[in-house]
C-alpha cells in the first residue's frame, strides 16, 4: 500500500524503524506520519465514534479532525496523521478522550 515510484514526486529514502501498535510489532519509515505506517501495515480503523462505536479511519490527514487520535508513548490525544514515526514508539488505540497514566 505504499507508493514507491511516482511520475512527479520524489521520495527520500528513510530508514526502516520498528514500533508497536496495540502490542503488535510493526515497521515503517522514520519520519513518515504514524498513520501512513499503520495504513501500509493494513490498519484501516484508527478509532471508533464515541456514541455509536462506528469505525473511524483516516479522514483529513492534516491534523484538523479527531478521527486519528491515539495514545502514543503513554500520551493520549496524539493526532497520528501528523505525528512523525520514530523508532521504538508505542502506539495504542484509545477510547473516548483518553487518560493520562
Kinemage of the C-alpha trace (Angstrom):
@kinemage 1
@onewidth
@group {chain A} dominant
@subgroup {mainchain}
@vectorlist {calphas} color= white
{ca unk a 1} P 0.000 0.000 0.000
{ca unk a 2} L 3.000 2.296 -0.339
{ca unk a 3} L 3.746 4.384 -3.417
{ca unk a 4} L 7.328 3.599 -4.395
{ca unk a 5} L 7.522 5.317 -7.776
{ca unk a 6} L 5.680 8.465 -8.802
{ca unk a 7} L 5.952 10.333 -12.105
{ca unk a 8} L 6.261 13.763 -10.449
{ca unk a 9} L 7.171 13.353 -6.771
{ca unk a 10} L 10.477 12.074 -5.451
{ca unk a 11} L 10.508 10.209 -2.143
{ca unk a 12} L 13.592 10.423 0.035
{ca unk a 13} L 14.984 7.142 1.289
{ca unk a 14} L 14.333 6.792 5.000
{ca unk a 15} L 15.470 4.204 7.486
{ca unk a 16} L 13.036 1.470 8.444
{ca unk a 17} L 12.168 1.600 12.145
{ca unk a 18} L 10.243 -0.734 14.431
{ca unk a 19} L 7.299 0.331 16.603
{ca unk a 20} L 4.405 -1.374 18.370
{ca unk a 21} L 0.705 -0.928 17.727
{ca unk a 22} L -1.614 -2.425 20.346
{ca unk a 23} L 1.176 -4.819 21.325
{ca unk a 24} L 1.926 -5.929 17.764
{ca unk a 25} L 5.387 -5.249 16.322
{ca unk a 26} L 5.247 -3.256 13.071
{ca unk a 27} L 7.696 -1.315 10.959
{ca unk a 28} L 7.571 1.902 8.991
{ca unk a 29} L 9.792 4.594 7.580
{ca unk a 30} L 11.323 7.009 10.045
{ca unk a 31} L 9.712 10.456 9.878
{ca unk a 32} L 6.588 9.441 7.986
{ca unk a 33} L 3.254 10.034 9.755
{ca unk a 34} L 2.332 7.203 12.106
{ca unk a 35} L -0.981 6.866 10.242
{ca unk a 36} L 0.898 6.203 6.981
{ca unk a 37} L 2.875 3.389 8.591
{ca unk a 38} L -0.323 1.924 10.052
{ca unk a 39} L -2.071 2.151 6.682
{ca unk a 40} L 0.851 0.399 4.999
{ca unk a 41} L 0.567 -2.370 7.621
{ca unk a 42} L -3.128 -2.860 6.790
{ca unk a 43} L -4.603 -0.977 9.766
{ca unk a 44} L -7.666 0.874 8.470
{ca unk a 45} L -9.635 1.536 11.683
{ca unk a 46} L -7.940 4.082 13.930
{ca unk a 47} L -10.710 4.559 16.489
{ca unk a 48} L -14.480 4.243 16.982
{ca unk a 49} L -17.067 7.002 17.278
{ca unk a 50} L -17.969 7.827 20.898
{ca unk a 51} L -21.725 7.441 20.639
{ca unk a 52} L -22.397 4.612 18.184
{ca unk a 53} L -18.942 2.995 18.160
{ca unk a 54} L -18.709 3.127 14.383
{ca unk a 55} L -15.228 2.598 12.934
{ca unk a 56} L -13.246 5.703 12.010
{ca unk a 57} L -10.328 5.711 9.603
{ca unk a 58} L -8.023 8.379 8.283
{ca unk a 59} L -10.160 11.394 7.377
{ca unk a 60} L -8.494 14.786 6.943
{ca unk a 61} L -4.801 13.782 7.172
{ca unk a 62} L -3.827 17.352 8.155
{ca unk a 63} L -4.458 17.310 11.918
{ca unk a 64} L -7.796 19.142 11.988
{ca unk a 65} L -10.250 16.372 12.867
{ca unk a 66} L -10.333 13.857 15.715
{ca unk a 67} L -10.549 10.675 13.640
{ca unk a 68} L -6.933 9.694 14.272
{ca unk a 69} L -6.488 10.413 17.992
{ca unk a 70} L -4.396 7.709 19.648
{ca unk a 71} L -2.194 7.224 22.680
{ca unk a 72} L 1.494 7.459 21.737
{ca unk a 73} L 4.150 6.564 24.316
{ca unk a 74} L 1.545 6.917 27.070
{ca unk a 75} L 0.366 10.372 25.963
{ca unk a 76} L -3.302 10.458 24.858
{ca unk a 77} L -4.894 12.522 22.080
{ca unk a 78} L -1.991 12.472 19.643
{ca unk a 79} L -3.046 13.068 16.033
{ca unk a 80} L -1.195 10.233 14.307
{ca unk a 81} L -1.860 11.694 10.852
{ca unk a 82} L 0.749 14.401 11.515
{ca unk a 83} L 2.941 12.841 14.238
{ca unk a 84} L 6.246 11.584 12.773
{ca unk a 85} L 7.218 7.970 13.349
{ca unk a 86} L 10.326 7.287 15.432
{ca unk a 87} L 11.997 4.056 16.464
{ca unk a 88} L 10.555 2.279 19.485
{ca unk a 89} L 7.254 4.166 19.667
{ca unk a 90} L 4.316 2.545 21.429
{ca unk a 91} L 1.039 3.384 19.679
{ca unk a 92} L -2.330 2.326 21.103
{ca unk a 93} L -5.919 2.940 20.130
{ca unk a 94} L -7.844 4.949 22.683
{ca unk a 95} L -11.460 5.074 23.746
{ca unk a 96} L -13.059 8.476 24.138
{ca unk a 97} L -10.869 11.324 25.338
{ca unk a 98} L -8.054 9.138 26.618
{ca unk a 99} L -6.499 9.173 30.072
{ca unk a 100} L -3.054 10.125 31.301
{ca unk a 101} L -1.205 7.276 33.026
